[in-house]
């Protein structure tokens, strides 16, 4: 049986720092971010189904969210202002991400590649799945800005404004629900969220 380095690579997601050009009060790695995105995407899918007539699979969407940034173990986390600096850079970076996704899939034993390909290669996501995972991704970035600003780090103020704009562009009823019901707590201290 041939060895595979796939999960050894994924375990290194915890070594890839997010927000690499920003001063952080608490650093965040890609592994932590992916788990939070999975939590939020799962919630968005449930909210969509329960309140807004959705017919998506929350558990599958949570899995997609867990794997959504796995290519960064090969590419690193490119800062958003750089990634979206101009259309040419964005296009080229998307090509690099796609190559990294395929490289990860190729690390798996051949019999498992078809099982993991739809989780890693976002071309296999439905439009509804892609939309929810992207909303969760942006929401989690926004939550990071709230946490940093609440801790006194003004470095994240412009990022917060940019992400508010992105959230409004990706608007959906389930995201509005999440923003109204869950996000305000992120401005509170531990004592404030445990007093009930």
N, C-alpha and C positions, 0 to 999 in steps of 0.2 A: 504494500500500500504506500503510495507516494505522500510525502509530507506536504502540508499547505501552510503558507505563512499568512493567510487571510486574517485570522483572529489575532495573531501577534501584531499585525498592522493596526487592526481596529483598536487594540488595547492602547495604542500610542496616541489616540485621539485626545487623551487626557494631557498630553504634552504640548498640544497645539493651543496657544493662547489666542483668545479672541480680542478684538479691539487693540491690535498691536501698536497703533500709532497714538493711542490715548493713554493718559495717566489714569490708572485705575486705583480706587481705594481697595477693591478686592478683585483680583484677577479672575477671569472666567475662562475655562477651557472648552473645547469643542464637545467633549464627552458630556460635561455638565449641561451645556446648552442644548444638546440633542435630546437629553432626557426631559428637560423642561419643555422643549418644543413638542415632544411626544405627549406629555401631560396636557398641554394646552390644545393641541390638535385633536386629541381624543375628546376633550371637553367641547370644543367647537362642533365636532361631528355629532355628539349627543344632543347638544343644544339645537343644532340645525334639524335633526330628526324629530325631537320632542316638540319644538315650538314653531318651526318654520317649514314643515312639510318635506324635509329632506329624506333621502333614502340612501344614505351612505353607510359604510361599515366602519364604525368608530375604532374597532380593534385593528383593522387593516390600516387605517389612516395613522394610528399610533405607531405601527411598525414602519410605515413609510417615513414618518417624522424621525424615528430613531436612526434611520439610515440616510436621511436627507443630506447630511454633510460629510459622509464617510470619505468622499474623494479628497477632502482636505487633509487627510493623513498623508497624501502624496503631494498635494499642491500647497499646503499651508492655508491660512485664512487671509485672503487678500482684503485689505480695508475697503469698505464700500465706496468712499470718495475716489479711490484709485480704480476700483473695478468698473465704476460707472462714470469715469472721467469724460469719456467720449465713446461714441458707438463702436469705433474700431477696437478699442481696448476691451469693451464688453464682449464683442463678438469673439475676439481671440481668446479671452479668458474662458468663455463658454466652451470653446473647442478644447481647451486644456482640461477643463472639468470633465468633459465627455471622455477624453482619452484616459483620464485617471479612473473614472467609473469603470471603463472597460478593462483596465489593467487590474483593478481590484477583483472584478468578476473572474478574470483569467487565473487569479491566484487560487481559486476554489477547485476542488476535484471536479473533473468534467461532469460527473453525474449530478452534482449539486448546482452547477452554474445556472441552469434554467429556473431553479427554485429561488435563487437570490437576485437574478437579473432584474425582475420587476420591482424589487425593493431598492436597488442601488441606482439603476438607470431610470432617471425621471421621465424619459420618453415613454415609459410603460404606465405612468400615472394617468388616470382619467383627468379630464379638466376639473371636475369637482374635487378630486383628491389633491391635485396640484394646488388649487386655489386655497383649500383649507390648510395644507402644510405651509404654504407661503404666508398666509395670514398669521398662523401660529409663530412662524419664524420672525416675522416683523413685530408681532406682539411681544415676543420674548426679548427682542432687542430693545423695544420701548420700555419694558419692565426693568431692564438693566440700567437704562438712563435714569429712570425714576429712583432706583436704589442708589445710584452714584450721586445724584443731585441731593437726595434726602440725607446722604452722609456728608454733604458739604463740598462735593466735587463739581465745580462749575464747568469743568472741561467737557461735560456731557450736555450742556444746555443747547448748543446748536444741533447736536445729534438728536436730542429730544424733539426739537422743532421739525427737523427733517423727517423723523419717524412719524410724528403726528400727521404730517402731510401725506406720507406714504399710506398710513392707516386709513385716512379719509379717501384715498384713491382706491383702496382695496375694500371699501366698505361693504358690509353684509349684515343682515339682521343678527346672525349668530355672533359676529364680532362686536356689534354694538351692545348686545346683551352681556358679553364677557367684559367689555370695557366698563359698563355700568355696574355690574354686580360684583366682579372680582378685583378689578384693578385699583379702586380706591384704597384698599387695604395695604397696598404696597407703599403708600405714603405714611403708614403708621409704624410705631415702634412695637417691639415684642410685647411689652406690657399692654399696649392699646389693643392688639389683636387677640390677647388672651383674656382680657376682662370681659366677661359676659355673665 
